[in-house]
């Protein structure tokens, strides 16, 4: 595979799933100490990657779960934040200034802070009540935060007796890193073909639903916009029909991510529509990638992880074909803002 | 003012604020009958217009409030939805198929449904437990749903003893329609100037924060994309710095909506950044429009309403200058999907 370090990838992904036991212990301790709600407070892409876990918890668990824009929470507070709160803050660098400010704000209100970081010897790592470290050299391994936040959400439900399949699911997730490598290998030729097709494409409407919506939003904003300077319009598959559809005509790229959760039919509706009105429809469907031993229920939960791992291959080819390294920026870490 | 029917506008806006008392009574009755949580379940633009009220309730009230994508709720349910739920469904037409499906789904689970409609003799109006009717000939009067959902949220807080200023705020809101007309008049020359500047602009990054973020999202998706076929990238002011900023360069339009709530500094950060790197920065600031008798606290709550009322003027000029009526569609009500 092009520019792919398999050993490094497996190390990062295995590191994420290996956190299941310590995360489960920390959540158990926080609940035993009176934890009564949970906040997912990321910044930018790291916030988006926790959305599937937060949504699952909101929709399936009686445990109050909030996913807030961290900068807004710090600006004006939240009635449910206090000593009874468990706060999850992810930051690969462990130094993101907004995340450090969020941690300090929440600690000042007595919350228990769980940090997900790439290095413990950082402001976030040192100041958190629980710091879970998964060394990652860069911030494009988005699978890791999806998995870690999912482990947190499943742990909350398991401790509360709301999810009987916890042990089975964690055992399945332990096999995920190898499956992801196999999926990348299977997708590699299509990734190159897609990168060629996208090479000079100036604009993409990108859509998805359910847990996979996060990946449409993330890939548009944090990869295509930030790392390739390509205009995107991430739009939820349900919203698509209430405005954005009118932009579709011949020559307009519509990219549909299809996951395997209950919300898949919403994306199929967009696909059916788009195929009638533009010649540029790209569908990325997790269902095409077999993963023996992983149940349908778990596949529904990890659909955004599978999408992210496939899309990493697209990004690898895009940066080469477009002669635009993923690390090149106009502003980030170049000017202050 | 260009293509503006003042009497009709005042009738619609006065109709919205006149619903304060019946809404307050209905919410009181629902709470007395065991109402224990509230769901805001709109579709497309109508969903977005309830977001400021839902966010305020989530952040300031202990009453559990959910704002869900209706199509997703119907696809896979929600643990908190049941006989103890108050469900708010807005639809000007009262016939939106997704909204009717949502109503039936929620009624089947015993929830109390409040419909906000333009005509009571519609599927939504007839089947709801409480139907609040505010006759509106078209669906571009977005101010009305902002105000009605705000009245619902404030009523919940007032009944629970969480908002002492309810009577004062409602009295202030009663004067809003006239203030909105005055704001439109003051903005009219600027609206024409802006429409001229936007006339041939193919793409806008549109951003805001707090309650006003809904209007950035709504105006991009439901007006510029749907009604003018102009590409937009609605992005929250906090997210802007985590990807979309890299698209900014000379010639790229960045539109910043500034409201008057606690989240205003997030938008000022984008404005400061954008002014350094593009020559096309448009700032729409509610603070420039005086409304004697309306308190700072209420202005913070109604900032998206003020933005919507100013932007309606921009739309009125855009459709003329671009020779593209706001009612022209490629697909909506022309093909089935």
Boltz contact constraints between the chains, C-beta under 6 A:
constraints:
  - contact:
      token1: [A, 44]
      token2: [B, 242]
      max_distance: 6.0
  - contact:
      token1: [A, 45]
      token2: [B, 242]
      max_distance: 6.0
  - contact:
      token1: [A, 59]
      token2: [B, 78]
      max_distance: 6.0
  - contact:
      token1: [A, 60]
      token2: [B, 79]
      max_distance: 6.0
  - contact:
      token1: [A, 69]
      token2: [B, 238]
      max_distance: 6.0
  - contact:
      token1: [A, 71]
      token2: [B, 238]
      max_distance: 6.0
  - contact:
      token1: [A, 71]
      token2: [B, 266]
      max_distance: 6.0
  - contact:
      token1: [A, 72]
      token2: [B, 263]
      max_distance: 6.0
  - contact:
      token1: [A, 75]
      token2: [B, 262]
      max_distance: 6.0
  - contact:
      token1: [A, 75]
      token2: [B, 263]
      max_distance: 6.0
  - contact:
      token1: [A, 76]
      token2: [B, 262]
      max_distance: 6.0
  - contact:
      token1: [A, 78]
      token2: [B, 59]
      max_distance: 6.0
  - contact:
      token1: [A, 79]
      token2: [B, 60]
      max_distance: 6.0
  - contact:
      token1: [A, 221]
      token2: [B, 243]
      max_distance: 6.0
  - contact:
      token1: [A, 222]
      token2: [B, 243]
      max_distance: 6.0
  - contact:
      token1: [A, 225]
      token2: [B, 243]
      max_distance: 6.0
  - contact:
      token1: [A, 225]
      token2: [B, 244]
      max_distance: 6.0
  - contact:
      token1: [A, 225]
      token2: [B, 247]
      max_distance: 6.0
  - contact:
      token1: [A, 226]
      token2: [B, 243]
      max_distance: 6.0
  - contact:
      token1: [A, 226]
      token2: [B, 246]
      max_distance: 6.0
  - contact:
      token1: [A, 229]
      token2: [B, 246]
      max_distance: 6.0
  - contact:
      token1: [A, 238]
      token2: [B, 69]
      max_distance: 6.0
  - contact:
      token1: [A, 238]
      token2: [B, 71]
      max_distance: 6.0
  - contact:
      token1: [A, 242]
      token2: [B, 44]
      max_distance: 6.0
  - contact:
      token1: [A, 242]
      token2: [B, 45]
      max_distance: 6.0
  - contact:
      token1: [A, 243]
      token2: [B, 221]
      max_distance: 6.0
  - contact:
      token1: [A, 243]
      token2: [B, 222]
      max_distance: 6.0
  - contact:
      token1: [A, 243]
      token2: [B, 225]
      max_distance: 6.0
  - contact:
      token1: [A, 243]
      token2: [B, 226]
      max_distance: 6.0
  - contact:
      token1: [A, 244]
      token2: [B, 225]
      max_distance: 6.0
  - contact:
      token1: [A, 245]
      token2: [B, 331]
      max_distance: 6.0
  - contact:
      token1: [A, 246]
      token2: [B, 226]
      max_distance: 6.0
  - contact:
      token1: [A, 246]
      token2: [B, 229]
      max_distance: 6.0
  - contact:
      token1: [A, 246]
      token2: [B, 330]
      max_distance: 6.0
  - contact:
      token1: [A, 247]
      token2: [B, 225]
      max_distance: 6.0
  - contact:
      token1: [A, 262]
      token2: [B, 75]
      max_distance: 6.0
  - contact:
      token1: [A, 262]
      token2: [B, 76]
      max_distance: 6.0
  - contact:
      token1: [A, 263]
      token2: [B, 72]
      max_distance: 6.0
  - contact:
      token1: [A, 263]
      token2: [B, 75]
      max_distance: 6.0
  - contact:
      token1: [A, 266]
      token2: [B, 71]
      max_distance: 6.0
  - contact:
      token1: [A, 273]
      token2: [B, 337]
      max_distance: 6.0
  - contact:
      token1: [A, 330]
      token2: [B, 246]
      max_distance: 6.0
  - contact:
      token1: [A, 331]
      token2: [B, 245]
      max_distance: 6.0
  - contact:
      token1: [A, 337]
      token2: [B, 273]
      max_distance: 6.0
